[in-house]
Amino acid sequence: GDILDDYLRTDGVWILTRNKQFYKTNNEKECAEKCEEERNFTCRAFLFTRKKLECLTLAENAKMTVMFTSTDTDLYEKRIYLMQCKRGIGTDYRGTEAKTRRGIPCQKWADKIPHKPNYTPEKHPSAGLEENYCRNPDADESGPWCYTTDPAMRFDYCAIPECEDQVTHTGEGDCMQCNGEDYHGEVSRTESGLECQHWDAQEPHMHGFTQKHYPEKDLKMNYCRNPDGELRPWCFTTSPNKRWEYCNIPRCSTHPPVSGLDSQCLSGKGEDYRGRIAITELGNACQHWNTQFPHKHGWIPDRYPCKGLEENYCRNPDGEKKPWCYTTNSSVRWEYCTIPPCDRTEQGIAGMDNMPVQVPLPEECYRGKGQSYRGTTSITASGKKCQAWNSMFPHMHIKTPDRFPEADLRDNYCRNPDGDSSPWCFTTDPNTIWEYCNLKRCDDHTQE
């Protein structure tokens, strides 16, 4: 699996930390590798600054220290140090429970009073024997335990819930098809055991996912949902330190019902198109969805089982204006496809769709730093397509239209919401987070 799967990510935050190491890395994966290799301390998290490509490995996580807002910085915390539940007998439990099942406070593992311990941090450096947290260094079948602060009781077990208990199975409704867009079950805890925040609440996290704005998304109570096309259902958490997290929803054993998603012609945006056209409107052959050459991408068929990503057929998995594909031409990353419309009434609309994306009439140059630029360019300086501002795929970010209402973050048009040197955008290339756009300053033509 991906090394980042072992981490939970929170966008736009920084944590106050005493033990840290600076590194220069190209991406989050390299930073995660530095965390795994860290020998100066136990690395529980790392901070990655996207624009400066700075990596800080940290001894603390958000449970242990103060967290505050920091634009363009992402915090990655090792899941193992956030779990408040145990898997199996809990040898890998690294939570912060510090009292026994009878409520007696635990003795610190490094202390000799009131009990002289057999298991110490020095003797078992990889067992996580920090502070007085419950642990299972000897693989006891009964689970995590600790020496107690009661002189009459040497040790006792701790009441750590099973992670599997966080998912309450109440029939077929508590499993998910596809990416869980239609999940209507009642699981209301995240995969690390945090309780979900109610969708109609704005504390501890403010957000725009309300029943009023998304009436068709079934945002009831604090149940896990997938209103925005994420990989699987998620929720905002009741922990101030963790904005959101995925939920552990099992996949249904039965296949999803076929609901007419097999259109052979273009209807609407063509999200239900399942035809076999595999060539772009400019004549380039389409790249197979299950390959990463010549273009690396995140639309992997196994991850999105209901998007029809078969062979190299044109598809519209991301709500673009019509079906598209990556091309086999290494210098052209992706292009739209020409799909015949389903009826004549839509032919006029389809004809409009064939107009070029780059409309030349609005400003195609910018003034100053380009913070007032409102044109429609959506291509970066190196030719990459821009990611939509309200999308979190392939890059999670905090530059959303609701956070920057004055910045006109429409569609995937180049903008400058943060006062950078010129308009920019996140890219649809999973390996390139952001780039400046293919735009000139408005006075450049005089120099030419």
Solvent accessible surface area in square Angstrom, and as a share of the most:
residue,aa,sasa,rsa
1,G,126,1.22
2,D,50,0.26
3,I,48,0.24
4,L,39,0.20
5,D,82,0.43
6,D,85,0.44
7,Y,6,0.02
8,L,10,0.05
9,R,48,0.18
10,T,5,0.03
11,D,20,0.11
12,G,5,0.04
13,V,18,0.10
14,W,64,0.22
15,I,0,0.00
16,L,107,0.53
17,T,15,0.09
18,R,205,0.75
19,N,74,0.38
20,K,77,0.33
21,Q,64,0.28
22,F,127,0.53
23,Y,65,0.25
24,K,152,0.65
25,T,7,0.04
26,N,101,0.52
27,N,56,0.29
28,E,19,0.09
29,K,96,0.41
30,E,57,0.26
31,C,0,0.00
32,A,0,0.00
33,E,79,0.36
34,K,70,0.30
35,C,3,0.02
36,E,78,0.35
37,E,105,0.47
38,E,14,0.06
39,R,198,0.72
40,N,97,0.50
41,F,37,0.15
42,T,69,0.40
43,C,5,0.03
44,R,26,0.10
45,A,0,0.00
46,F,0,0.00
47,L,0,0.00
48,F,0,0.00
49,T,15,0.09
50,R,11,0.04
51,K,52,0.22
52,K,132,0.56
53,L,59,0.29
54,E,56,0.25
55,C,0,0.00
56,L,0,0.00
57,T,0,0.00
58,L,0,0.00
59,A,8,0.06
60,E,11,0.05
61,N,2,0.01
62,A,4,0.03
63,K,76,0.32
64,M,85,0.38
65,T,35,0.20
66,V,93,0.54
67,M,44,0.20
68,F,97,0.40
69,T,109,0.63
70,S,28,0.18
71,T,72,0.42
72,D,30,0.16
73,T,3,0.02
74,D,5,0.02
75,L,0,0.00
76,Y,7,0.03
77,E,0,0.00
78,K,32,0.13
79,R,54,0.20
80,I,52,0.27
81,Y,29,0.11
82,L,12,0.06
83,M,21,0.09
84,Q,53,0.24
85,C,2,0.01
86,K,28,0.12
87,R,121,0.44
88,G,51,0.49
89,I,56,0.28
90,G,0,0.00
91,T,62,0.36
92,D,47,0.24
93,Y,4,0.02
94,R,27,0.10
95,G,0,0.00
96,T,54,0.31
97,E,47,0.21
98,A,26,0.20
99,K,102,0.43
100,T,4,0.02
101,R,133,0.49
102,R,148,0.54
103,G,40,0.38
104,I,37,0.19
105,P,80,0.50
106,C,4,0.02
107,Q,3,0.02
108,K,97,0.41
109,W,1,0.00
110,A,62,0.48
111,D,59,0.31
112,K,115,0.49
113,I,141,0.72
114,P,51,0.32
115,H,16,0.07
116,K,150,0.63
117,P,9,0.06
118,N,93,0.48
119,Y,53,0.20
120,T,12,0.07
121,P,38,0.24
122,E,134,0.60
123,K,134,0.57
124,H,60,0.27
125,P,115,0.72
126,S,100,0.65
127,A,17,0.13
128,G,16,0.15
129,L,11,0.05
130,E,35,0.16
131,E,91,0.41
132,N,33,0.17
133,Y,41,0.16
134,C,0,0.00
135,R,0,0.00
136,N,4,0.02
137,P,26,0.17
138,D,60,0.31
139,A,52,0.40
140,D,35,0.18
141,E,145,0.65
142,S,72,0.46
143,G,1,0.01
144,P,1,0.01
145,W,12,0.04
146,C,0,0.00
147,Y,7,0.03
148,T,0,0.00
149,T,61,0.36
150,D,47,0.25
151,P,105,0.66
152,A,97,0.75
153,M,56,0.25
154,R,93,0.34
155,F,90,0.37
156,D,6,0.03
157,Y,41,0.16
158,C,12,0.07
159,A,72,0.56
160,I,14,0.07
161,P,68,0.43
162,E,55,0.25
163,C,14,0.08
164,E,109,0.49
165,D,94,0.49
166,Q,24,0.11
167,V,13,0.07
168,T,79,0.46
169,H,126,0.56
170,T,93,0.54
171,G,52,0.50
172,E,105,0.47
173,G,46,0.44
174,D,1,0.00
175,C,19,0.11
176,M,9,0.04
177,Q,52,0.23
178,C,26,0.16
179,N,3,0.01
180,G,1,0.01
181,E,64,0.29
182,D,117,0.61
183,Y,6,0.02
184,H,108,0.48
185,G,4,0.04
186,E,95,0.43
187,V,2,0.01
188,S,31,0.20
189,R,98,0.36
190,T,1,0.00
191,E,34,0.15
192,S,2,0.01
193,G,9,0.08
194,L,34,0.17
195,E,85,0.38
196,C,0,0.00
197,Q,5,0.02
198,H,74,0.33
199,W,2,0.01
200,D,121,0.63
201,A,33,0.26
202,Q,65,0.29
203,E,140,0.63
204,P,59,0.37
205,H,16,0.07
206,M,146,0.65
207,H,19,0.09
208,G,28,0.27
209,F,39,0.16
210,T,27,0.15
211,Q,81,0.36
212,K,171,0.73
213,H,116,0.52
214,Y,68,0.26
215,P,88,0.55
216,E,122,0.55
217,K,65,0.28
218,D,28,0.14
219,L,7,0.03
220,K,102,0.43
221,M,109,0.49
222,N,13,0.07
223,Y,36,0.14
224,C,0,0.00
225,R,4,0.01
226,N,4,0.02
227,P,8,0.05
228,D,62,0.32
229,G,48,0.46
230,E,21,0.09
231,L,56,0.28
232,R,69,0.25
233,P,0,0.00
234,W,8,0.03
235,C,0,0.00
236,F,9,0.04
237,T,0,0.00
238,T,62,0.36
239,S,24,0.15
240,P,95,0.60
241,N,48,0.24
242,K,8,0.04
243,R,60,0.22
244,W,41,0.14
245,E,3,0.01
246,Y,35,0.13
247,C,0,0.00
248,N,75,0.38
249,I,13,0.06
250,P,46,0.29
251,R,128,0.47
252,C,22,0.13
253,S,112,0.72
254,T,80,0.46
255,H,167,0.74
256,P,50,0.31
257,P,114,0.72
258,V,133,0.77
259,S,83,0.53
260,G,52,0.50
261,L,86,0.43
262,D,81,0.42
263,S,22,0.14
264,Q,116,0.52
265,C,36,0.21
266,L,11,0.05
267,S,45,0.29
268,G,58,0.56
269,K,104,0.44
270,G,0,0.00
271,E,92,0.41
272,D,39,0.20
273,Y,2,0.01
274,R,39,0.14
275,G,2,0.02
276,R,187,0.68
277,I,52,0.26
278,A,25,0.20
279,I,91,0.46
280,T,6,0.03
281,E,75,0.34
282,L,138,0.69
283,G,47,0.45
284,N,30,0.16
285,A,52,0.40
286,C,2,0.01
287,Q,4,0.02
288,H,72,0.32
289,W,3,0.01
290,N,112,0.58
291,T,55,0.32
292,Q,72,0.32
293,F,166,0.69
294,P,34,0.21
295,H,14,0.06
296,K,114,0.48
297,H,7,0.03
298,G,7,0.07
299,W,21,0.07
300,I,53,0.27
301,P,33,0.21
302,D,129,0.67
303,R,101,0.37
304,Y,7,0.03
305,P,70,0.44
306,C,38,0.23
307,K,55,0.23
308,G,14,0.13
309,L,12,0.06
310,E,88,0.39
311,E,94,0.42
312,N,26,0.13
313,Y,35,0.13
314,C,0,0.00
315,R,1,0.00
316,N,5,0.03
317,P,8,0.05
318,D,64,0.33
319,G,30,0.29
320,E,31,0.14
321,K,64,0.27
322,K,8,0.03
323,P,0,0.00
324,W,7,0.02
325,C,0,0.00
326,Y,11,0.04
327,T,0,0.00
328,T,73,0.42
329,N,56,0.29
330,S,88,0.57
331,S,98,0.64
332,V,41,0.24
333,R,28,0.10
334,W,38,0.13
335,E,23,0.10
336,Y,18,0.07
337,C,0,0.00
338,T,78,0.46
339,I,8,0.04
340,P,70,0.44
341,P,35,0.22
342,C,53,0.32
343,D,70,0.36
344,R,208,0.76
345,T,113,0.66
346,E,43,0.19
347,Q,99,0.44
348,G,52,0.50
349,I,104,0.53
350,A,16,0.12
351,G,41,0.40
352,M,131,0.58
353,D,33,0.17
354,N,89,0.46
355,M,114,0.51
356,P,98,0.62
357,V,67,0.38
358,Q,67,0.30
359,V,54,0.31
360,P,101,0.64
361,L,163,0.81
362,P,53,0.33
363,E,64,0.28
364,E,59,0.26
365,C,37,0.22
366,Y,21,0.08
367,R,157,0.57
368,G,41,0.40
369,K,107,0.46
370,G,0,0.00
371,Q,97,0.43
372,S,74,0.48
373,Y,1,0.00
374,R,78,0.29
375,G,0,0.00
376,T,20,0.11
377,T,8,0.04
378,S,5,0.03
379,I,50,0.26
380,T,0,0.00
381,A,72,0.56
382,S,73,0.47
383,G,44,0.43
384,K,40,0.17
385,K,12,0.05
386,C,1,0.00
387,Q,3,0.01
388,A,33,0.26
389,W,1,0.00
390,N,116,0.60
391,S,32,0.21
392,M,48,0.21
393,F,52,0.22
394,P,32,0.20
395,H,10,0.05
396,M,27,0.12
397,H,10,0.04
398,I,18,0.09
399,K,1,0.00
400,T,20,0.12
401,P,48,0.30
402,D,99,0.51
403,R,104,0.38
404,F,50,0.21
405,P,100,0.63
406,E,149,0.67
407,A,14,0.11
408,D,36,0.19
409,L,9,0.04
410,R,116,0.42
411,D,90,0.47
412,N,24,0.12
413,Y,37,0.14
414,C,0,0.00
415,R,0,0.00
416,N,7,0.03
417,P,19,0.12
418,D,46,0.24
419,G,27,0.26
420,D,25,0.13
421,S,69,0.44
422,S,17,0.11
423,P,2,0.01
424,W,1,0.00
425,C,0,0.00
426,F,8,0.03
427,T,0,0.00
428,T,25,0.15
429,D,15,0.08
430,P,45,0.28
431,N,98,0.50
432,T,30,0.18
433,I,19,0.10
434,W,49,0.17
435,E,40,0.18
436,Y,81,0.31
437,C,11,0.06
438,N,99,0.51
439,L,26,0.13
440,K,119,0.50
441,R,106,0.39
442,C,19,0.11
443,D,74,0.38
444,D,36,0.19
445,H,128,0.57
446,T,99,0.58
447,Q,147,0.65
448,E,152,0.68
